[in-house]
Amino acid sequence: MGQPLHQTSLNTNNYMPSYISADLPSGPYTYRLEDLAYTRSGDKGNIANIGVVARHPLYYPYLKRALTSQVVEEYFQHLLQRDHPDEQLVARYELPGISGLNFVLKNALGGGGIASLRSDPQGKAFGQMLLDLEIKNIPDLKSLID
């Protein structure tokens, strides 16, 4: 029998694989998110959830830098209902083990489910919409994996 497993905590804010420089270079390239990641989305009530997973682990730090909660909130501002002027409606969670990010969007579904009059009351298309987001001023990432 193997050794017992010990739980350890991982501080995702400091997680950076050794093959990735902390200072990411910039460049003249623009990519649609679709070129760099997969998405999946859904709902729970009036909250939408979007998972973003890098198509290659080397893309992850660039996704982390570009896809902030503020960027995603601005991108979906036409769908988010703000109850208070200073309310932050998008939270981002990092999943470095799978080179992914998870976004939770509050008040995003017009009430959600049968309470909503929207064509997508369950947020199934949110991930697909996010794939159109352009990520600018980055190097030739495709050459990193050739």
N, C-alpha and C positions, 0 to 999 in steps of 0.2 A: 504494500500500500504506500502511496506517495505521502509527502509531507502535507500537513494541514495548510490550507490557504489562509493567509492573513490579509485582512482588509487594509488597504492604504488609501489615503485620499489623494486626489490629483487636483492640483490647483490649475485650472484650465487657462487662467490669465497668463501664467508663466510657461505654458507648454509650447515648446518649439522644437521639432525634431532637429537633430544635429545637422542634417543635410540642407536645412533652410536657414538662410541668413536672416538675422533680426532686422536688418535694414534692407528692405525690398527695393530693388531698382525700379525706376520708372522707364517709360519708353513711349514710342509714337503710336502704339497699337491700340485699337478699340475692338472689344469683343462683346457679343451679346452673351448674356449669362448662359444661354442655351449651349454655347460652344464650350463652356467650362464646367457646367454642373447639370445635375438632374434635380427635379423637384417633385414633391408630392404634397398635396394639401387636403384639408378637410375641416371639420368644425366640431364644436361642442357648444350648443346653444347659440349665443350671439358672438362667439369667439372663433376666429379663423386661425388655423395653424398651417404654416408652410415649412416643410423640411427641404433643405438645400444640401446636396452632397456633391462634392467635387468629383469630376470625371477622372481626375488623377490627383494623388496626394500633393504633388508639387503645386497644384493650383490653389490649394486650401489657404495659404497665407494671403494670397491676393484677394480671394473671396472674403476673408476675414477683414481685410483692410477696406474693401470697397462696400461691402454689404453691412452697413451699420443699421441700428434700429431707426435712426433718423432718416437715412436714405430710403428704407422700406416704407416708413410712415409717410414721407413725402410722395413716394411713388403711388401709394394707395389712398392718398388724401381724399380723393373724390368718392371713396366708398366708406370711409371711417366717420362715425358720428361722435363728435366731441361733446361731452357733458360740461366740461370746465375748460376755460381757455388754455390753461397751462398743463392740461392732462396729457401724459405720455401714453399713447395708445399701442405702441409696438415694443415688445421686449424681445431681445435676442439671447439665445442660449447657444454656447459653443459645445460641439461634440467632436473633439480632436481625434478620438479613437477611430472614427469613421470619416474623418475629414469633412464634417458636416456642421451646419448651422440650423437652428430651429427658431422660427419667428412666431410669436403669438400676437395676434392682432385683436384688440378688444373693440367692441362695438362696430364690428366689420360687416355684419350680415343683415342689417335692417331688421333685427329682432331674431333672425335665425329660423330655420325649419318652416313650419306652417305659418308662423307669425310674420314672415317676410313676403313682400311682393316682388322681390328681385328675381331675376331669371336664374341666379345661382345662389339660392338661400343657404346652401351647405358649404360654400367656399371651395368646391371641387376644382374650380378653374383658376383659383388664385395663384397656384404654383405655375400654371401655364402662362398666366399674365406676367409673372415676375421674370420668366425666361426671356422676355423681350428687353429687359433692362440692359442698357449699355454700360460697360465698364471701360473707362478711358484711361489713357496715359500709362499703359503697362507695356512691358517688353514682349517680345515674340514668345509667348508661352508654349505654343505648339512645338517650337524647336527644342524645348526642354525634354520632351518625351520621345522625340524621334531617334 
